[in-house]
Amino acid sequence: MRYIYFIITIPIIILGYICLIFNIFQIKYKLNECMTLTDKKFAEIPDFYIPYLIAAEDHRSDFHYGVDQVGMLRAICKVFFNHRIQGASTIEQQFVRVVTGDYSYSLKRKLKEQILAVILVRKRKKIDIARAYLAIAYYGHDCEGTEGISTLAGDNLQLVSETQIISIMARLKYPQPSVNIDKWETKFNQRVAYIRKRHQQLAKKLDQQEMNATA
């Protein structure tokens, strides 16, 4: 699976390095900003948060190289056949989006985001990017980054329950608003249930793989 992802990501890798050489889209500056923030922020979040983040936002993270083409194809099919909009951004793309502050709805923005995500994965470890993302992400009204997580789970981020971690991850898709809390809670609770189930599935799959490897 990783081999297939690598093959289909080669065009983006080549395009990315062309953009780096000629500094198209100011890629050099934006890449340095992403790398600097990764190095600065990753240590703020414990490792054990990341499996829940992957379950919530990017369950094919172990296979792709910054862009999930399978997820993109699935999202396009959802729009075409079911008229439903579904996100397909990887953790790395979401991190890039927050760092650059570019939330515009355009193909140009999406292309820049994908290029930066793919190059960033070649420069920094995925787990460090993921931890840095949680350290700067938006979780709701007056709740952002590491300070926001501390507000939700307490000052000691090492001493948190699974329920607290899942609650944090659910807010990435559904940030808590300052008003209309009842309406938000319905979607939030559904998201919590989804993440819990997905995490259990991924953990079970990982356990099975480890058992097969030692058999």
Kinemage of the C-alpha trace (Angstrom):
@kinemage 1
@onewidth
@group {chain A} dominant
@subgroup {mainchain}
@vectorlist {calphas} color= white
{ca met a 1} P 0.000 0.000 0.000
{ca arg a 2} L 2.809 2.420 0.864
{ca tyr a 3} L 4.491 1.608 -2.441
{ca ile a 4} L 1.324 2.489 -4.367
{ca tyr a 5} L 0.956 5.742 -2.455
{ca phe a 6} L 4.586 6.601 -3.158
{ca ile a 7} L 4.162 6.013 -6.898
{ca ile a 8} L 1.076 8.216 -7.164
{ca thr a 9} L 2.719 10.918 -5.022
{ca ile a 10} L 5.840 11.215 -7.229
{ca pro a 11} L 4.282 13.923 -9.485
{ca ile a 12} L 3.543 16.089 -6.437
{ca ile a 13} L 7.076 15.519 -5.107
{ca ile a 14} L 8.593 16.592 -8.435
{ca leu a 15} L 6.301 19.611 -8.665
{ca gly a 16} L 7.172 20.487 -5.078
{ca tyr a 17} L 10.885 20.589 -5.705
{ca ile a 18} L 10.368 22.658 -8.850
{ca cys a 19} L 8.415 25.113 -6.720
{ca leu a 20} L 11.250 25.099 -4.178
{ca ile a 21} L 13.918 25.787 -6.798
{ca phe a 22} L 12.045 28.727 -8.301
{ca asn a 23} L 10.257 29.686 -5.065
{ca ile a 24} L 6.851 29.468 -6.729
{ca phe a 25} L 3.960 30.338 -4.375
{ca gln a 26} L 6.661 31.505 -1.887
{ca ile a 27} L 7.092 27.826 -1.035
{ca lys a 28} L 10.528 28.297 0.565
{ca tyr a 29} L 9.236 30.806 3.088
{ca lys a 30} L 6.116 28.793 3.905
{ca leu a 31} L 8.038 25.523 4.210
{ca asn a 32} L 10.545 27.116 6.578
{ca glu a 33} L 7.645 28.484 8.623
{ca cys a 34} L 6.111 25.002 8.855
{ca met a 35} L 9.416 23.358 9.804
{ca thr a 36} L 10.226 26.019 12.386
{ca leu a 37} L 6.828 25.694 14.031
{ca thr a 38} L 7.091 21.893 14.013
{ca asp a 39} L 10.431 22.072 15.805
{ca lys a 40} L 9.108 24.619 18.270
{ca lys a 41} L 5.780 23.032 19.151
{ca phe a 42} L 5.975 19.235 18.840
{ca ala a 43} L 7.381 18.683 22.346
{ca glu a 44} L 4.305 20.260 23.940
{ca ile a 45} L 2.029 17.294 23.150
{ca pro a 46} L 2.586 13.717 24.438
{ca asp a 47} L 2.966 10.894 21.908
{ca phe a 48} L -0.056 8.949 23.137
{ca tyr a 49} L -2.454 11.612 21.804
{ca ile a 50} L -1.493 10.821 18.225
{ca pro a 51} L -3.270 7.454 17.694
{ca tyr a 52} L -6.525 9.212 18.583
{ca leu a 53} L -5.739 12.049 16.176
{ca ile a 54} L -5.046 9.524 13.418
{ca ala a 55} L -8.300 7.699 14.192
{ca ala a 56} L -10.211 10.969 14.029
{ca glu a 57} L -8.626 12.715 11.079
{ca asp a 58} L -6.328 10.510 9.021
{ca his a 59} L -6.641 6.740 9.453
{ca arg a 60} L -4.454 6.038 6.374
{ca ser a 61} L -1.621 8.115 7.801
{ca asp a 62} L 0.743 5.126 7.964
{ca phe a 63} L 0.486 4.662 4.207
{ca his a 64} L 0.433 8.043 2.480
{ca tyr a 65} L 3.176 10.661 2.051
{ca gly a 66} L 1.327 13.811 3.056
{ca val a 67} L -1.576 13.553 0.618
{ca asp a 68} L -4.257 10.855 0.765
{ca gln a 69} L -5.282 10.329 -2.862
{ca val a 70} L -7.604 7.471 -1.874
{ca gly a 71} L -9.393 9.760 0.549
{ca met a 72} L -9.622 12.452 -2.126
{ca leu a 73} L -11.185 10.031 -4.613
{ca arg a 74} L -13.649 8.856 -1.996
{ca ala a 75} L -14.602 12.453 -1.166
{ca ile a 76} L -15.198 13.225 -4.852
{ca cys a 77} L -17.416 10.138 -5.160
{ca lys a 78} L -19.388 11.222 -2.086
{ca val a 79} L -20.076 14.595 -3.678
{ca phe a 80} L -20.926 13.111 -7.086
{ca phe a 81} L -23.147 10.225 -5.962
{ca asn a 82} L -24.469 11.267 -2.535
{ca his a 83} L -24.212 15.069 -2.808
{ca arg a 84} L -22.333 15.060 0.494
{ca ile a 85} L -19.188 17.066 1.174
{ca gln a 86} L -16.529 15.007 2.940
{ca gly a 87} L -13.077 16.181 3.982
{ca ala a 88} L -9.979 14.416 2.678
{ca ser a 89} L -7.205 16.533 4.154
{ca thr a 90} L -4.391 14.719 5.929
{ca ile a 91} L -2.960 15.779 9.277
{ca glu a 92} L -0.050 17.355 7.431
{ca gln a 93} L -2.378 19.353 5.178
{ca gln a 94} L -4.381 20.552 8.155
{ca phe a 95} L -1.174 21.621 9.895
{ca val a 96} L -0.045 23.537 6.800
{ca arg a 97} L -3.439 25.227 6.568
{ca val a 98} L -3.263 26.466 10.157
{ca val a 99} L 0.351 27.630 9.825
{ca thr a 100} L -0.212 29.535 6.568
{ca gly a 101} L -3.623 30.822 7.630
{ca asp a 102} L -4.969 30.217 4.124
{ca tyr a 103} L -8.544 28.882 4.290
{ca ser a 104} L -9.667 30.050 0.858
{ca tyr a 105} L -11.784 27.758 -1.312
{ca ser a 106} L -9.671 27.448 -4.436
{ca leu a 107} L -7.722 24.835 -6.390
{ca lys a 108} L -4.616 27.021 -6.115
{ca arg a 109} L -4.746 26.936 -2.313
{ca lys a 110} L -5.339 23.185 -2.318
{ca leu a 111} L -2.381 22.602 -4.648
{ca lys a 112} L -0.046 24.719 -2.483
{ca glu a 113} L -1.277 22.907 0.611
{ca gln a 114} L -0.603 19.494 -0.935
{ca ile a 115} L 2.859 20.498 -2.150
{ca leu a 116} L 3.826 21.837 1.261
{ca ala a 117} L 2.450 18.754 3.033
{ca val a 118} L 4.395 16.348 0.805
{ca ile a 119} L 7.684 18.254 1.127
{ca leu a 120} L 7.215 18.741 4.875
{ca val a 121} L 6.817 14.976 5.379
{ca arg a 122} L 10.215 14.523 3.698
{ca lys a 123} L 11.772 17.056 6.081
{ca arg a 124} L 10.149 16.227 9.421
{ca lys a 125} L 8.747 13.122 11.154
{ca lys a 126} L 5.017 12.590 10.813
{ca ile a 127} L 4.532 12.183 14.546
{ca asp a 128} L 6.270 15.515 15.191
{ca ile a 129} L 4.060 17.252 12.633
{ca ala a 130} L 0.988 15.700 14.248
{ca arg a 131} L 2.031 16.800 17.727
{ca ala a 132} L 2.785 20.307 16.477
{ca tyr a 133} L -0.627 20.420 14.809
{ca leu a 134} L -2.397 19.666 18.077
{ca ala a 135} L -0.298 22.371 19.745
{ca ile a 136} L -1.678 25.063 17.418
{ca ala a 137} L -5.124 23.744 16.408
{ca tyr a 138} L -8.434 25.483 17.084
{ca tyr a 139} L -10.810 23.687 19.480
{ca gly a 140} L -13.531 26.262 19.916
{ca his a 141} L -14.378 29.653 21.340
{ca asp a 142} L -11.437 30.917 23.432
{ca cys a 143} L -9.854 27.466 23.137
{ca glu a 144} L -6.794 27.160 20.931
{ca gly a 145} L -3.525 25.251 20.877
{ca thr a 146} L -1.804 23.756 23.887
{ca glu a 147} L -3.444 26.266 26.223
{ca gly a 148} L -6.815 25.215 24.876
{ca ile a 149} L -6.057 21.554 25.552
{ca ser a 150} L -5.020 22.488 29.090
{ca thr a 151} L -8.354 24.254 29.544
{ca leu a 152} L -10.188 21.114 28.461
{ca ala a 153} L -8.041 18.442 30.133
{ca gly a 154} L -5.991 20.113 32.876
{ca asp a 155} L -2.492 21.553 33.051
{ca asn a 156} L -0.726 18.186 33.131
{ca leu a 157} L -1.249 16.827 29.615
{ca gln a 158} L 0.262 13.498 30.671
{ca leu a 159} L -2.563 12.871 33.146
{ca val a 160} L -5.601 12.710 30.912
{ca ser a 161} L -8.218 10.042 30.319
{ca glu a 162} L -9.124 8.473 27.008
{ca thr a 163} L -12.481 10.245 27.183
{ca gln a 164} L -10.746 13.615 27.518
{ca ile a 165} L -8.445 12.929 24.573
{ca ile a 166} L -11.335 11.848 22.348
{ca ser a 167} L -13.239 14.963 23.409
{ca ile a 168} L -10.289 17.086 22.288
{ca met a 169} L -10.065 15.330 18.916
{ca ala a 170} L -13.805 15.686 18.301
{ca arg a 171} L -13.436 19.462 18.583
{ca leu a 172} L -11.092 19.548 15.590
{ca lys a 173} L -14.039 18.894 13.296
{ca tyr a 174} L -16.666 20.512 15.495
{ca pro a 175} L -15.092 23.374 17.487
{ca gln a 176} L -17.198 24.407 20.455
{ca pro a 177} L -19.119 27.605 19.659
{ca ser a 178} L -19.971 30.407 22.057
{ca val a 179} L -23.693 30.047 21.250
{ca asn a 180} L -26.089 27.304 20.067
{ca ile a 181} L -24.410 24.764 22.367
{ca asp a 182} L -27.340 22.319 22.235
{ca lys a 183} L -27.162 22.071 18.446
{ca trp a 184} L -23.399 21.618 18.595
{ca glu a 185} L -23.568 18.930 21.283
{ca thr a 186} L -25.493 16.544 19.023
{ca lys a 187} L -22.818 16.623 16.321
{ca phe a 188} L -20.064 16.599 18.927
{ca asn a 189} L -21.399 13.480 20.656
{ca gln a 190} L -21.749 11.690 17.318
{ca arg a 191} L -18.162 12.582 16.531
{ca val a 192} L -16.966 11.292 19.904
{ca ala a 193} L -18.678 7.952 19.268
{ca tyr a 194} L -17.136 7.735 15.800
{ca ile a 195} L -13.598 8.428 17.039
{ca arg a 196} L -13.900 5.927 19.879
{ca lys a 197} L -15.084 3.212 17.483
{ca arg a 198} L -12.445 4.028 14.859
{ca his a 199} L -9.661 4.031 17.458
{ca gln a 200} L -10.763 0.633 18.759
{ca gln a 201} L -10.760 -0.736 15.210
{ca leu a 202} L -7.274 0.594 14.466
{ca ala a 203} L -5.924 -0.649 17.805
{ca lys a 204} L -7.365 -4.113 17.167
{ca lys a 205} L -5.844 -4.166 13.684
{ca leu a 206} L -2.453 -3.137 15.066
{ca asp a 207} L -2.596 -5.850 17.738
{ca gln a 208} L -3.387 -8.436 15.065
{ca gln a 209} L -0.467 -7.285 12.936
{ca glu a 210} L 1.904 -7.560 15.919
{ca met a 211} L 0.621 -11.064 16.692
{ca asn a 212} L 1.135 -12.121 13.073
{ca ala a 213} L 4.644 -10.674 13.097
{ca thr a 214} L 5.638 -12.648 16.198
{ca ala a 215} L 3.914 -15.877 15.136
